[in-house]
Amino acid sequence: MKIAVAKGDGIGPEIMDAVLRIFDANEVGLQYQFVEMGKWVFDKGYSNGMTPDAQRTIEETGILFKGPMETPKGKGVKSVNVTARKTWNTYANKRVFQTLHGVETVFSRGGINIDLTIVRENIEDTYGGIEHMLTHDVALSRRFITRPGSAQVIRYAFEMARQKGARRITCGHKANIMKQTDGLFLEVFYEIAKEYPDLKSDDKIVDDLAMQLVIRPDQFDVVVMTNLQGDIISDLCAGLVGGLGFAPSANIGDHISIFEAVHGTAPDIAGKNIANPTALLLSGLAMLRHLGFTHNAATIENALLYTLEQGIRTGDFGDRSKPALNTTEFADAIIGNFGKTPEVGAKPIIDNTPTTAAVCHLDKNPMLVSKEAEDEKIVGVDFFIESTEQPNKVAEKALAVTGDLFKLVTISNRGTQVWPKGSIYTNLVNQFNCRFESTGDIAVSQTDIIELYRRLAEQFKVCSLELLNMWGDKRAYSLAQGQ
């Protein structure tokens, strides 16, 4: 079976060589096709951090096993890690956090065992990187949460939880504040939860979730989250089990999947053969199980767990009174422990059932669209305008161009209402949102809005606009703070 392998930057080549040597010593039936990705590829002039041959190979094999990669700073290029996940629609980032005996943490000392899986949406949210300067003082980032994208990752999380034998699945969110975006994600979670009555389903506001994870992480089992919040919380969870050096990562898509270490490239120790390969090895074991090499995965993981139990370590963890091994020696120790079983957490040996990756040669981009439940109508528009005038003056100019089809209902600044009521103590920036709704709440057309835009543009610079939509009786936009 062929897989694409990108060694990465910094310590990437050293830890990847160690992991592949462990695989080969266990006679894993994989053929490696090495591809060019990472900072050094950016430096050769490829703006997405990978060569065309690399992209072609990955799309032909359906599997990418990659080391840590660096994105050049100050060159206006996007992260190759994020680009890879988004290009191939690896919509579910699965990260497993487990207590590893031999890796001491405050929880292991307290006898608290952690076995927690974070499933993070991997495509949408602010990671679209769609940003604009609306004025010289105001930057805008667009946050996309979609119903089909949410359904993909949430359904994966429920299926994975059922296969794992999980007792609980929790949705982490901030729907109390972001009622449209996180509200949609939470709504889809509970819609899909109805199909899995055997699983206990609940939700936690993300700030409370963060506190609860630090206090009692063992109360959680599977947690599914939006992209940015999931990114932050998954790194928090890595700290619970010893750090990013013990945190594997799998990025799962329908056609292509990526398995990687999510820690940094550690350029300060690159080339010294002292890096810890554990996170990349654990990611590789997830890949082996994904491909059906369950016997190899269990044998190698048991050897790793046994090695850690014996106090064998690299320099970044463990009992400092014991000598640290270098990367090569640590890999050799794991190989030498093939066939041995740890006292705690031994993995059952299951026969291999290798299967090729689900490579599908597409002839067009898949379109993800859900069925519209109710009729849509446009009932107004938000115009984001630039001005340094006071709210009453902004309102006076906006009211002068309103016309018969629209009424000016509110003006807000940074999301806080400042007209028709507000406080003199609200600090302002040079961008206001003027909300116009249709008179009598009747539907208006885009042509009507364009005419209003034309009249308003005679008074202000219009930075941006958003339509106010309704689906049936459901308002599809938020109110201003204080409205």
N, C-alpha and C positions, 0 to 999 in steps of 0.2 A: 504494500500500500504506500502511495506517495503522499508526502505532506510538504508544504512550503515551510522553510525555516529561515528566519531573519535573526542574526545573532545580536544585533543592536549596537549601542554605543557604550563607551566607558567600560564598566565591568561586564557588559553583556556577553562578549565573546568568551570570556573565561567561565562564567557560570553556565552558558549554553553548552560549551564543550564538556563540562563536568556532567551535566544532565544527560546529554546524548551518550556519553561513555557509560553511564549507569544503564540506560536503555539497551545499548548494544550488549553489555555484559549479561543482561537478562534475556537476550535474544528476542527482543521486541521486533516484530516483523514490519518495520517501517523503512522506507527509502526516503532520504532527505534531499530535497531540492532547495539549495541555498539561494536566497533572493536578496537583492540590494535594497535596503531601507534604512532610514535613520538620518542623523545630522550630516554624516559624511556624504550622503546622497543629495541633501539640500545643497551642500557646498559645491557639488558638481553641477548645479544649475537646475535640478528637478524641484519645482516649487511645491509639490505635494509630498516630497520626502521619499518617493519610491520611483524606480525606473519602470518604463512600460513593460519590460520583460517580467519584472516582479509582479506587477498587477495581473498580467496574463497567467503566470504560473499559479498564483493564489486562486484565481477564478477557475482554473482548470482542476486544481486539487480539492478545493473546498475547505481546506484547513490551513491556518497560519499559526505556527508556533514561534513566538517572538520574545526576544530579550528586551530590556528597558531601552528606550530611545529618547534622545534629547531633541528639542526643537530650538533652532538658533534664535537668540534673543535680538530684538531690535531690527529684524529684517522684514517684518510685516507678513510672515508666513504662518500658516495654521499648524497646530500640533499634528504630527504624523499619526500619533496614537488615536486622536479623535477622528482624523480624516479616514483612517482605516475602518474604524467602527461604523462611521456614518455611510461611507461609500458602499459597504457591503451589507448594510442594514442588520448589523448584529445588535438587535434591539434589546436583548436581555443580558445585563452584566451580572453574572452570578459570582459571589464571593463568599467563601466558606471560612468561618472563624471557629477554631476548635482549640481547646486546651491541649497543649503538647507537653507531656511529662518530660522534664529535663529543661524546659523553657520556663523559668520562674517568673511569675507575675504576682501582683497583690491578690488576685483571685485564686491562683493555684495554692498560694500559701494559706489562704482561708478555706481551702477545700471546696471551692465553688467551681463546678465543671461547666465550661462553656461549649455549646454546640449550636452555633447560630449561622444562618444563611441570610445574606442581604441580596435581594434581587433589585437591581437599579435599572430604570429605563435608560436607554443608552443613546438615543437618537435626537430627542426633541429638547424642550425646555430652553434655557438660555444658551445651550451648547450649539444652537444654530449659528451663534456668533454674528447675528444680524444687528449691527449697531450703527447709529448715526448721531452726529452732533446736530441738534436742532437749532441751537443758538451757540454762541461762543461759551456760554455758561452751562448749557444743558445737554447731557448725553442721554440717548435712548437705546435700550436693549429690548428687542422683541422676544417674548417668551411664548413659544408655541407648545401647547398641550393638545393633542388630537384624540378623538374617540377611537379611531382604528389603532393608532400607535399605543394608546393606553391599554386597549384590549389585548394586543399582541403580548406585551410584557406581563400583564396581570394573569392572562390565561397560562402563560409559561410558568409563572410562579405557583399557581394552583396545581398544575400538573406535576411540577417538580416536588412540591410539598407532599402531594399524595404518594408519589413514588418513594420519597424519603421516609414516609410514615410519620410525618410531622403531626403534632397535636394542635398546632395553632398557626395561623397566618395573620399578620398584622399589616395594615396599610399605614405608612407614615406620610403625613401631609401637613399643609398649612391652609386648609380650606376655610378656616375661620377668618382669614384675612384675604386670601386670593380665591374668592368665591367662584369665579368663572373657570380659572385654570386648574387649580388644585381641586376645586369643587367638581369639575368634570372627571378628573382622575379618580376621586373617591366614589363618585356615582357609578363609574364603570366597574370599580372594585366590587361594590355590593351587587351590581347586576350579575357579574360572573360568579360571585360567592353563592348565589342561589343554586348554581349547577353542581356545587360541591358541599352538600349538606353534612358530609362526614367530617369536614374540617371546621374547627372553631375559627370564625372570622371576626376580626374587630379592627379598630383603627386608633391611632394615637397622633395627636398634634406633635410635630417634629421636635419642638423644644422640650416638651414633656418626655418624648421618646429618648432624646439624648440624655436627659437626667436619669431616667429609669435604666437605661443601658449601663450607665456608670455605677448606679447603686446596686442593681440586681440583674445582670445580663442573662442569667440562667432562666429568667421567666419568659424569654422570647425564643422563638423557634425559627420561623421564616418571616422576614419583613420585606415588603415590596414598596418601592418609593420612586418618585420622580427623579430626574437626572441629577440636578445640582444638589438637592438635599441628600440623595442617595450617595453621591460622591463624598460628601462631607461625613455622613454617618458611617459609611463603610471604612473610612480611614480611622474614625473614632474606634470602631470595633477592632481594627487591626491593633490599636494600642492596648486593647483588653487582653490580647493573647500573646503579646511580646513584640509587636511592631510589624512594619510592612515586610520585613524579612521572612515572615511566617504567614503571609496572606496571599493565597492563590487567587487567580482571576480567570474567569471564562466569559467570553463574549459570544453569545449564541444567536445565530440567525437561521432563517429557513434554508439558505443555500450555502452560506459560508460561515465558519466559526473561527474565532481567534482565541488563543490561549497564551497568556502572558504574565510576567511578573510586573506588578504595578509600582514597585519601588523605583527610586531614581537610578541614574547611571553612575553615581559615586565616582566622578572623575579623579578625586583625590587619592583613591586607592586602585585605580585602574592599572592593569599591568603588573600588579604586585602578587597576584594569585592568593589573595587572602579573603576574597568576598564570600559571603554566605549564599549558596545556591538553593537553599530550602524552598523559598517562595516559588522560584521557577520550576523546581522539581515537583512541588505540589500542583502547580498549574499543569505541568506535563502529565501528571497522574490523572487529573480531571480529563485531559485530552484522551488518554488511553482508554478510560472508561467510556467516553463519548464514542470512541471508535470500536468498542467491543473487546478491547484487550484487558478484560477484567482480571484474569489470572495474573498477568504481568503487573498490573497496577497494584493489586493486593500484596503480591510478593515484595515489590519495591517499597510500598508504603510501610508494611510491617518491618522491613529492614531499617527504614528511616526512623520509625518510632522506637525500635529497639536501640538504635544507635544513640538517639537523644536520651533515652532512659539511662544509658550507661554513662551519661555525662560527657560524651564526646561532643566537641563543639568547635565552631569557628570563633574568631576573636570578638565578635559583636554580641555574644550572649553567653550564658552559663556560668558555672562556678569558676571564678577568676583564679582560684588556687590550683586549678588543673590547667595543663598546657593547652593552648589553642592549636588546632590543625589548620593548615592552609586549604585552599579550595580543592586541590587535587587529592590531598590526604583525606579530607572529609568524604569525598566521593568514593575513594578506595575503601573507607571504613563501612560505608553503606553496602557496597558490593560484597565486602567480606561477610556481611551479616545476612545475605540472602538465605532464606529458609528459616530464620529465627523469628520468634514471635514476641512482641512486647507484653509486659504484664497487664498493661491497661490499653484499651482501645484497639485491640487486634482486629484486623479486617478479614472477613471470611474469604477463603479462596474459591472463586467461581470460575468455571471453565470459560476460556476465551470464545467469543462469538464475533470475530472481526467483521466489520461491514464498511464498505467504502463510504466516504462522505457523500451527502445527498447533493451532488453536483447537478445543476440544472442549467442547460444552455438556453437562456431567455432570448426572445426576439424583440421584446419591448419591456419598458419599465412597468412593474406591477403598480396598479392604481388602488390605493386603499380608500374606500368610500363606504360609509355606513348609510343605511336607509334613513331618509329624513322623515321624522315621526309626524311633524305637523307643518302646515304651510308657513312659509317665511314672508315677512313683510318688513320694509324699512320704515321706521317711525321717527327718524331724526339723524343727527350727525354731531360728532364732536370735532370741532376745529381747534387745533393747537396752534396758537398764534404767538408771535414775538412782540413784546411791549415792555417798556419800563414805566408806564403810567399806572396810576392808582386804579383799583378795581372799578370804582364808579365811572371813571373816565373811559375805561375799556368797555364797560357796559353801555355807556352813552353812544359810543361809536358803533357797537355791534347792534344795538336796538335800531339804529338809524337805517340799517340795511336788511332788517329781518324780512320784510315783505308780508304777504298775506298767508303764505303756506306754513310759515314757521313761527315759533315763539322762542325767545331766549329764556331758558329756565334756570340756568346756574352758570357761574364762572368759578373755576377752581384753579389753584396754584399748587403744584406738587401734590395733587390729589385732595387738597383741603378746600372746602368751599369758602370763597371770599366775597361772593355776591349771589343773591340779593341780601344775604346776611352773612356775617362773619365777625372777625375780631381784628382790631387795630394792632394787636400783638402778634398776628401771624406774619412771619417773615416771608417775603416774596422773592422769587427769581424772575428773570425776564421772559418767562413763557407761561401763558395762561391757556386753560382749556375752556372754550366757550361752547356750551351744550345747547344746541337748538333741537327742539322737538316739534313734530308736526302739530298744527292746530287741530284740536278735536281728536288727536291720536289716530288720525287716518294715515294710510300708507302714502308715502311719497316716492318719487322715482329718482334714479341717479341723475337724470337730466335736471330735475328740480334742485338737487344738491349742487350740481355744477354751476347753476345760475347763482345760487347763494354764495358759493365759493368766489365767483367772479366779483360780486358786489363787496364781499368781505375783504378781498384782496386789494381793493381800492383804499382800505383803511389800515390794513396790517400786512406784514409778511406772514403767510400761512405756512407753518413748518410741516404739518402733517394733519391727516384727518382719519377718522374711523366712523363707519356707518353704525347707527343704532338699530339693531335687528331685533325682531320678535319672532319666536316660533310658537304659534298659537297664542296662548296667554302668558307665555314665559318670556320674561325680559332677558335678553342675551348680552347685557352690559351691566357694569357695576355703577353704583351711585358714588358721588363724591363724599369724602369724609365730612360729616356734618350736614349733608343735603337732606 
